[in-house]
Amino acid sequence: MDFTKCSIKRVNRAECEKILSKNHYLSKQGVAFRCGRNYGLFFEDKLIGVAIFHRVSAGETVQGCFGLDKTDQQGFWELGRLALDSEYAVNNLNSWFVSRCIKLLRANEYVRALISYADTDYHQGYTYQALNFKYYGKTTKKRDFWVKQADGTYKKQTRGVTKGIDGEWRPRSQKHRYLMVFDPTLTVKWKQEPYPKGTP
């Protein structure tokens, strides 16, 4: 691919959905995504990829990672979704795209640190490794409650009570934690580890 024919522009939710619904494992499962600063990768005039940055999902993440109070949350971002059209998935395009998105984000927003996760069921996070994110192991093991439906299938319950409901607890896949810190005053409390390798 001729990268000189590629450009990056802000895109809306509908444009993100077009790429994610076909090319991201969570969207294929019907999992909703958060918008924030959405960047689209265009090859000539065709949208072929998206990267979505939003504020860190949980204040506890910033607390645990940096030892900061819940009120000190400004400047912490998460790369929540990244996907490329499979027809254009050439070597280095992911990292080329993300590196330029990070530069745009930092040019327009207050960014102290950027975190991203790689689901251990699907990938190891090689794009983040190529961009020199540091690796801090896996997230804590958790479980989700799956409610039994009338047809015998199960649906994950995202919130609410579980007592007295017909269903079962299932282990949730862990996530690889990747972090890029820009603010030199921050001290990372997590333990850095070697990059994971191999296939999930």
C-alpha positions in Angstrom: 0.0 0.0 0.0 1.1 3.5 -0.8 0.9 5.3 2.6 1.2 8.7 0.8 -2.4 8.1 -0.3 -3.6 7.7 3.3 -5.0 10.5 5.4 -6.5 10.8 8.8 -9.6 12.8 9.7 -12.1 13.1 12.5 -15.2 10.8 12.0 -18.6 10.5 13.6 -20.2 7.5 15.4 -22.0 6.2 12.3 -18.7 6.1 10.3 -17.0 4.3 13.1 -19.8 1.7 13.2 -19.3 0.9 9.6 -15.8 -0.3 10.2 -16.3 -1.8 13.7 -19.3 -3.8 12.8 -17.3 -5.8 10.2 -13.8 -5.7 11.6 -13.9 -5.6 15.5 -14.6 -8.7 17.6 -16.6 -6.8 20.2 -18.9 -5.1 17.7 -19.5 -8.4 16.1 -20.7 -9.6 19.5 -23.0 -6.6 19.8 -21.0 -4.8 22.5 -21.5 -1.1 22.4 -18.6 1.3 22.2 -17.9 4.7 23.6 -17.1 7.7 21.4 -14.7 10.5 22.2 -12.0 11.6 19.8 -12.7 9.4 16.8 -10.1 9.3 14.0 -10.7 7.7 10.6 -8.0 6.3 8.3 -8.8 7.0 4.6 -7.1 5.4 1.6 -7.7 8.0 -1.1 -11.4 8.7 -0.3 -12.4 5.4 1.3 -12.7 5.0 5.1 -10.6 1.9 5.9 -10.0 2.2 9.7 -10.9 3.9 12.9 -9.3 4.6 16.2 -11.5 5.8 19.1 -9.9 7.6 22.1 -12.0 8.4 25.2 -11.5 9.2 28.9 -10.4 6.3 31.0 -13.5 4.1 31.7 -13.0 3.7 35.4 -11.6 6.1 38.0 -10.2 3.1 39.8 -7.8 2.5 36.9 -6.1 5.8 37.4 -6.1 5.3 41.2 -4.5 1.8 40.9 -2.0 2.7 38.2 -0.8 6.1 39.4 -2.0 6.3 43.0 -4.1 9.4 42.2 -7.4 10.4 43.8 -10.6 9.9 41.9 -10.9 13.7 41.6 -7.6 13.8 39.7 -8.7 12.2 36.4 -7.9 14.9 33.8 -5.5 14.0 31.0 -6.0 10.2 31.2 -7.1 8.6 27.9 -8.0 5.2 26.7 -7.7 3.8 23.2 -11.0 2.1 23.4 -11.4 0.7 19.8 -9.0 0.2 16.9 -10.0 -1.6 13.7 -8.9 -1.7 10.1 -10.8 -3.0 7.1 -9.4 -6.6 6.6 -8.9 -5.9 2.9 -6.3 -3.2 3.8 -4.6 -5.0 6.7 -1.0 -4.7 5.5 2.1 -4.8 7.6 2.8 -1.7 9.7 -0.5 0.1 8.8 -1.9 -0.3 12.3 1.1 1.2 14.0 1.4 3.9 11.3 -2.2 4.9 11.9 -2.2 4.8 15.7 1.1 6.8 16.0 -0.4 9.6 13.9 -3.6 9.5 15.8 -1.7 9.9 19.1 0.1 12.9 17.7 -3.3 14.5 16.7 -4.8 13.7 20.1 -1.9 15.3 22.0 -2.0 18.3 19.7 -5.6 19.0 20.5 -6.1 17.6 24.0 -4.5 17.5 27.4 -2.9 14.0 27.5 -0.9 12.8 30.6 -1.1 9.1 29.8 -2.7 6.7 27.4 -3.8 3.2 28.2 -5.1 0.4 25.9 -6.1 -3.2 26.4 -5.7 -6.3 24.3 -8.2 -9.1 25.0 -6.3 -12.3 25.8 -8.8 -14.3 23.8 -8.1 -12.5 20.6 -4.6 -10.9 20.4 -1.4 -10.0 22.3 -1.3 -6.3 21.5 1.5 -6.3 18.9 0.5 -2.9 17.6 1.1 -1.4 21.0 4.4 -3.2 21.3 5.5 -1.8 18.0 4.7 1.7 19.3 6.7 1.2 22.4 3.8 1.2 24.9 5.0 -0.4 28.1 3.4 -3.6 29.2 1.9 -4.1 32.7 0.6 -7.6 32.8 -3.0 -8.7 32.8 -6.1 -7.3 34.4 -7.6 -8.9 37.5 -9.6 -12.1 36.9 -13.3 -11.3 37.0 -16.6 -13.1 36.3 -19.8 -12.1 34.5 -23.4 -13.3 35.1 -25.1 -14.8 32.1 -28.9 -14.9 32.2 -30.7 -18.0 30.8 -33.2 -17.0 28.1 -36.5 -18.6 27.2 -34.9 -20.4 24.2 -32.2 -21.9 26.4 -29.4 -19.6 25.3 -27.6 -17.2 27.6 -27.1 -13.4 27.5 -24.6 -11.5 29.6 -26.1 -9.2 32.2 -24.3 -5.9 32.3 -25.8 -4.6 35.5 -28.5 -5.2 38.1 -29.3 -7.9 40.7 -28.6 -11.5 40.1 -30.1 -13.1 43.1 -33.0 -15.4 42.2 -32.4 -15.1 38.5 -31.8 -18.2 36.4 -28.3 -18.0 35.1 -24.7 -18.8 35.7 -21.4 -17.0 36.5 -18.7 -17.4 33.8 -15.1 -16.2 33.9 -14.4 -13.1 31.9 -11.4 -13.0 29.6 -8.5 -11.0 31.0 -7.0 -8.1 29.2 -3.3 -7.2 28.5 -2.6 -3.7 29.9 -0.5 -1.4 27.8 0.5 2.1 28.9 2.2 5.2 27.3 3.0 8.0 29.8 3.7 11.5 28.7 3.7 13.4 32.0 7.1 12.9 33.7 5.7 13.7 37.1 3.6 10.5 37.1 4.8 7.4 38.8 3.4 4.1 37.7 2.4 1.7 40.5 1.8 -1.3 38.3 4.7 -3.7 37.7 6.1 -3.6 34.2 6.5 -7.0 32.6 8.0 -8.4 29.4 5.8 -8.3 26.3 3.6 -11.3 25.7 4.3 -13.3 22.6 2.8 -16.0 20.6 -0.9 -16.5 19.7 -3.8 -16.2 22.2 
